[in-house]
């Protein structure tokens, strides 16, 4: 378990907090590129507890600002996005995407207050269908992350966003807690009935894996190890990458290019950027029975509530705590372990049920939680090193360190070292 003080240090992300200051040194996914149109309406956006607005100017450049106009603090959400900048609706002051003041039309002496009055603007970049923002202090931001799945198509076809009403860290921990798979997602399924060509069948047959964990230059890594067919072992991998990425397992390592970003909206809300390059290309990753039929209840039946212009009005699931995520006895009778359909909704139900911020001092951790424990420790250590000395994880300025960080399944001869097996699988990896 964590002490109350360590828990507070881990979960708080506002400016001036230990983890908030640390996260601001990295590029942060802000939204999908297609959420912003040239000269379109500004969009309310909250990141790390800061109320921002995002817009795309006439030339297609993205601006992300503190939503308050530096003149009289009226919200630029009500501004006019036009002709190369955003114009405040209160007095007409206009700013470009870098925050430079272009016009102050309500002043009789246009030269008395020069363009030194800047809006608080953050640097932005676009990659793989996402807008990323740098909220740190460096004059020159670090290189963009090179996580494989972020190098996908510019149309963002493999990206799914979802809002969750709880802290970012308990969401991330769910992604590196592998043993829950055998219960929450497939607890009502007979693993011996799964197609023998699908290595994930062993995660259903053996619900108590041995957990192997290692610190890595980019974060942490685990393997969940199980017996497979005679003379072989199955391993299920995932990697945590600073500060909030997880390359999760959804296919064989060789052909799995996927990642989740658990981006804090504030201390009690998280936006998931679920990126799967091959899903965007229509690849079928369904678990199947031996007769070829799809195992029911695992797909992504995600429907959203109507979008609003509120700070947290985007990508909210229609199934949520107000309707028990669609839980029913009928779904349980069909094989759903908790009566909720779809892996994302099953995860969301469990993670949100802990409350907005879970009190980790109440936990009783076990050997199955080794990756959770090691990842917490790595995050706290890295954030404290930055606070004390300015040192940051090597991966920030050497993004190539993540090029071989993947999640996925493999089956190897019994006795194969888990890291050796991983390296062999990566040599056969499909690349973008």
C-alpha positions in Angstrom: 0.0 0.0 0.0 1.0 3.7 -0.3 1.1 6.2 2.5 -1.5 9.0 2.4 1.3 11.4 1.6 2.7 9.3 -1.3 -0.9 8.8 -2.6 -1.4 12.6 -2.6 1.9 13.1 -4.4 1.0 10.6 -7.1 -2.5 11.8 -7.9 -2.4 15.6 -7.8 -1.6 17.1 -11.2 -2.3 20.9 -10.9 0.5 23.4 -11.5 2.8 23.5 -8.6 2.2 19.9 -7.5 4.9 17.2 -7.7 3.3 15.1 -10.4 1.8 18.1 -12.2 5.2 19.8 -12.6 6.7 16.5 -13.8 4.0 15.8 -16.4 4.3 19.3 -17.9 7.8 18.5 -19.1 6.4 16.0 -21.6 4.3 16.4 -24.7 0.7 15.7 -23.8 -2.1 14.5 -26.1 -4.8 17.3 -26.1 -7.5 16.2 -28.6 -8.0 14.6 -32.0 -6.9 16.7 -34.9 -10.3 16.5 -36.5 -12.0 18.0 -33.4 -10.7 21.4 -34.6 -11.6 23.0 -38.0 -10.0 26.1 -39.6 -11.8 29.2 -38.4 -14.2 26.9 -36.5 -15.6 27.5 -33.0 -13.0 27.5 -30.2 -13.2 24.4 -28.0 -13.1 24.3 -24.2 -10.3 22.0 -23.1 -9.1 21.0 -19.7 -5.7 19.5 -19.1 -3.9 19.0 -15.8 -6.5 21.1 -14.1 -6.0 24.1 -16.4 -9.0 25.6 -18.2 -7.9 26.1 -21.8 -9.3 26.8 -25.2 -8.2 25.2 -28.5 -8.7 26.4 -32.0 -7.4 26.0 -35.5 -6.7 29.2 -37.4 -7.3 30.1 -41.1 -4.0 28.5 -42.1 -4.6 25.3 -40.2 -2.3 26.0 -37.3 -3.5 25.0 -33.8 -3.5 27.3 -30.8 -4.0 26.2 -27.2 -4.4 29.0 -24.6 -5.4 29.8 -21.1 -9.0 30.6 -21.8 -8.8 34.0 -20.2 -8.0 37.0 -22.4 -5.0 38.8 -20.8 -6.9 42.1 -21.1 -9.9 41.7 -18.7 -9.9 37.9 -18.3 -13.1 37.3 -20.3 -13.2 33.8 -21.7 -11.8 33.4 -25.2 -14.3 30.6 -25.7 -16.7 33.4 -26.7 -14.1 34.8 -29.1 -14.2 34.9 -32.9 -11.8 32.6 -34.6 -11.2 34.4 -37.9 -8.5 35.7 -40.3 -5.5 34.2 -38.7 -6.3 34.5 -35.0 -8.8 34.6 -32.2 -10.5 37.8 -31.3 -11.9 38.4 -27.8 -15.6 38.9 -27.8 -15.4 41.6 -25.1 -13.1 44.3 -26.5 -11.9 42.8 -29.8 -8.2 42.2 -28.8 -6.9 39.6 -31.3 -4.2 36.9 -30.7 -2.4 34.5 -33.1 -1.7 30.8 -32.2 1.5 31.7 -30.4 -0.4 34.1 -28.1 1.0 37.3 -29.8 -1.4 40.3 -29.6 -2.2 41.3 -33.2 -4.8 44.0 -32.6 -6.2 46.2 -29.8 -9.0 47.9 -31.7 -10.7 49.6 -28.7 -7.6 51.7 -27.9 -7.4 55.2 -29.5 -3.6 55.1 -29.4 -2.8 51.8 -31.2 0.9 52.2 -30.6 0.8 52.9 -26.8 0.1 49.2 -25.9 2.3 47.2 -28.3 2.0 43.5 -29.0 3.9 42.6 -25.9 0.6 41.9 -24.2 0.5 38.1 -24.9 -2.0 35.4 -24.1 -0.7 32.4 -22.2 -0.2 30.1 -25.1 1.4 26.6 -25.2 3.4 25.0 -28.0 1.5 22.5 -30.1 2.3 19.9 -32.6 0.3 17.3 -34.6 1.1 13.7 -35.2 -0.9 10.5 -36.1 -4.3 12.3 -36.0 -3.6 13.9 -32.5 -2.9 17.4 -31.3 -0.2 17.4 -28.7 0.7 20.3 -26.3 3.8 21.1 -24.4 3.0 22.9 -21.1 6.6 23.0 -19.7 9.1 25.8 -19.3 11.8 24.8 -21.9 12.5 27.5 -24.5 12.7 24.6 -27.0 10.4 21.7 -26.2 11.7 18.1 -26.2 11.4 15.9 -29.2 7.9 14.5 -29.9 7.4 11.0 -28.5 8.2 8.1 -30.9 5.8 5.5 -29.5 4.9 3.4 -32.5 1.1 3.8 -32.3 1.4 7.6 -32.3 3.0 7.4 -35.8 -0.3 6.2 -37.3 -2.4 7.7 -40.1 -3.2 11.4 -39.9 -6.9 10.8 -40.1 -6.8 9.4 -36.6 -8.9 6.4 -37.6 -7.3 4.2 -35.0 -7.9 6.6 -32.1 -10.8 6.3 -29.7 -11.3 8.8 -26.8 -13.3 8.2 -23.6 -13.8 10.4 -20.6 -13.6 8.7 -17.2 -14.8 10.2 -13.9 -11.8 9.3 -11.7 -8.1 10.0 -11.2 -5.6 9.2 -14.0 -3.4 6.9 -11.9 -6.1 4.4 -11.0 -7.0 4.2 -14.7 -3.3 3.6 -15.6 -3.0 1.0 -12.9 -5.9 -0.9 -14.4 -3.9 -1.1 -17.6 -0.9 -2.7 -16.0 -2.9 -5.0 -13.7 -3.0 -8.1 -16.0 -4.5 -10.7 -13.7 -7.9 -9.0 -13.7 -8.3 -10.2 -17.3 -9.1 -13.7 -16.3 -12.0 -12.6 -14.1 -13.5 -9.2 -15.1 -13.3 -9.8 -18.9 -13.4 -13.6 -19.4 -14.4 -15.0 -16.0 -17.5 -16.6 -17.5 -15.7 -18.2 -20.4 -14.2 -21.8 -20.7 -10.7 -21.2 -21.9 -10.4 -24.8 -23.3 -13.1 -23.9 -25.8 -11.1 -21.0 -27.3 -9.4 -21.4 -30.6 -6.1 -23.1 -30.1 -4.3 -20.7 -32.5 -5.1 -17.8 -30.3 -2.4 -17.4 -27.6 -4.7 -15.4 -25.4 -6.6 -18.6 -24.6 -4.0 -19.3 -22.0 -5.0 -16.2 -20.1 -8.4 -17.7 -19.7 -7.3 -21.2 -18.8 -4.8 -20.1 -16.2 -6.1 -17.1 -14.2 -3.1 -17.0 -11.8 0.0 -16.1 -13.8 3.5 -15.5 -12.5 4.3 -11.8 -12.9 7.8 -10.8 -14.1 8.6 -7.1 -13.8 11.6 -4.9 -14.8 12.5 -1.2 -14.7 13.3 0.1 -18.2 14.9 3.2 -19.6 11.5 4.4 -20.7 9.5 3.3 -17.6 8.6 -0.3 -16.5 7.7 -3.6 -18.2 5.9 -6.8 -17.2 5.3 -10.3 -18.5 2.5 -12.5 -17.2 3.9 -16.0 -17.5 1.7 -19.1 -17.9 2.1 -22.7 -19.0 1.0 -23.2 -22.6 1.0 -26.4 -24.8 3.4 -29.1 -23.8 6.9 -27.8 -23.5 6.0 -24.2 -24.0 5.1 -21.1 -22.0 2.9 -18.1 -22.8 3.8 -14.5 -21.9 1.6 -11.5 -22.0 3.5 -8.2 -22.1 2.8 -4.5 -21.5 5.1 -1.5 -21.0 4.5 1.7 -19.0 6.2 4.7 -20.6 6.7 8.0 -18.8 4.6 9.8 -17.9 1.2 8.1 -18.6 1.5 5.8 -21.6 0.9 2.0 -21.6 1.5 -0.2 -24.6 -1.2 -2.7 -23.9 -1.6 -6.3 -25.2 -4.3 -6.9 -27.7 -2.5 -9.2 -30.3 0.7 -11.1 -30.8 3.7 -9.0 -30.1 4.9 -9.2 -33.7 1.7 -7.5 -35.0 0.5 -5.4 -32.1 0.9 -1.6 -32.5 -1.3 -0.1 -29.8 -1.0 2.3 -26.8 -3.2 4.0 -24.2 -2.5 7.5 -22.9 -4.1 8.2 -19.6 -4.3 12.0 -19.7 -5.4 13.8 -16.6 -8.2 16.3 -17.2 -7.9 17.3 -13.5 -7.4 15.4 -10.3 -10.8 13.6 -10.6 -11.2 13.1 -14.4 -9.2 11.4 -17.1 -9.3 11.3 -20.9 -8.2 8.0 -22.5 -6.5 8.2 -25.8 -6.9 4.5 -26.9 -4.8 4.1 -30.1 -4.7 0.9 -32.1 -3.2 1.4 -35.6 -4.5 -1.9 -37.0 -8.0 -1.4 -35.6 -8.1 1.8 -37.7 -7.4 -0.4 -40.7 -10.3 -2.7 -39.9 -8.2 -5.6 -38.5 -10.3 -8.1 -36.6 -8.8 -9.0 -33.2 -11.9 -10.8 -31.7 -11.4 -13.8 -29.5 -13.0 -16.8 -31.0 -14.2 -20.3 -30.0 -12.8 -23.4 -31.8 -15.9 -23.3 -34.2 -14.9 -19.8 -35.3 -17.7 -18.0 -33.6 -16.8 -14.8 -31.7 -16.7 -14.9 -27.9 -19.6 -12.5 -27.1 -19.5 -9.5 -24.8 -15.9 -8.4 -25.3 -16.3 -5.9 -28.2 -16.4 -2.2 -27.8 -20.1 -1.2 -27.8 -19.2 2.4 -26.9 -21.8 5.0 -27.4 -21.4 8.6 -26.3 -23.7 11.1 -24.7 -24.4 14.1 -26.8 -21.4 16.4 -27.0 -21.6 19.7 -25.1 -19.4 22.7 -24.9 -18.7 22.2 -21.2 -15.2 21.8 -19.9 -15.9 18.1 -19.6 -18.5 17.6 -22.3 -16.5 15.5 -24.8 -16.4 11.7 -25.3 -18.6 10.8 -22.3 -19.9 7.2 -22.4 -23.7 6.8 -22.5 -23.3 3.8 -20.2 -21.9 5.1 -16.9 -22.4 5.1 -13.1 -25.8 6.6 -13.4 -27.1 3.5 -15.2 -24.7 0.9 -13.7 -22.9 0.7 -17.0 -25.7 -1.4 -18.5 -25.2 -4.2 -15.9 -27.9 -6.9 -16.0 -28.5 -10.5 -14.9 -29.3 -11.3 -18.5 -25.8 -10.3 -19.5 -24.4 -12.5 -16.8 -26.3 -15.4 -18.1 -24.8 -14.9 -21.5 -21.2 -15.1 -20.0 -20.4 -11.6 -18.8 -18.7 -12.0 -15.4 -20.2 -8.8 -13.9 -23.1 -8.4 -16.3 -21.5 -5.4 -18.2 -20.9 -5.8 -21.9 -17.6 -4.7 -23.5 -14.0 -4.6 -22.2 -13.9 -0.8 -22.0 -17.1 -0.6 -20.0 -16.1 -3.4 -17.7 -12.9 -1.6 -16.9 -14.6 1.7 -16.5 -17.1 0.2 -14.0 -14.4 -1.2 -11.8 -12.1 1.8 -12.0 -14.8 4.4 -11.3 -16.3 2.3 -8.5 -13.2 3.1 -6.5 -14.3 6.7 -6.3 -12.8 9.9 -7.8 -9.5 9.3 -6.0 -8.9 5.9 -4.4 -7.4 5.8 -0.9 -4.5 3.4 -1.5 -3.7 3.2 2.2 -6.7 0.8 2.4 -5.2 -1.6 -0.1 -3.8 -5.1 0.6 -1.5 -5.7 -2.3 -0.4 -9.2 -3.4 2.2 -10.7 -5.8 -0.2 -10.3 -8.7 0.2 -6.5 -8.2 3.9 -6.4 -8.7 3.7 -4.2 -11.9 1.4 -1.8 -10.1 3.8 -1.5 -7.2 6.9 -1.0 -9.4 5.2 1.5 -11.7 4.1 3.6 -8.7 7.6 3.6 -7.3 9.1 4.5 -10.7 6.8 7.5 -11.1 7.3 8.8 -7.6 11.1 8.4 -7.9 11.2 10.2 -11.3 9.0 13.1 -10.2 11.0 13.6 -7.0 14.3 13.5 -8.9 12.9 16.3 -11.1 11.8 18.3 -8.2 15.1 18.0 -6.4 17.6 18.2 -9.2 15.9 18.9 -12.5 16.8 15.4 -13.7 14.2 13.9 -16.0 13.8 10.4 -17.4 16.2 9.7 -20.3 13.4 8.8 -22.6 12.2 12.5 -22.7 15.2 13.6 -24.8 15.9 10.2 -26.3 12.4 9.2 -27.6 14.0 6.4 -29.7 14.2 4.4 -26.5 10.5 3.4 -26.9 10.8 2.1 -30.4 10.9 -1.5 -29.1 8.3 -1.0 -26.3 5.3 -3.1 -27.1 2.5 -5.0 -25.5 1.3 -8.4 -26.8 1.3 -12.2 -26.5 4.0 -14.7 -27.3 4.5 -18.5 -26.9 8.1 -19.7 -26.4 9.8 -23.0 -25.4 9.6 -23.7 -21.7 12.5 -22.2 -19.8 13.1 -19.3 -22.2 14.0 -16.1 -20.4 11.1 -13.7 -20.7 13.2 -10.8 -21.9 15.1 -13.0 -24.4 11.8 -14.2 -25.8 10.6 -10.7 -26.1 13.7 -9.6 -28.0 13.3 -12.5 -30.4 9.6 -11.6 -31.0 10.5 -8.0 -31.7 13.0 -9.1 -34.4 10.0 -10.4 -36.3 7.8 -7.4 -35.5 5.7 -5.7 -38.2 6.7 -2.0 -38.5 4.8 1.0 -39.8 
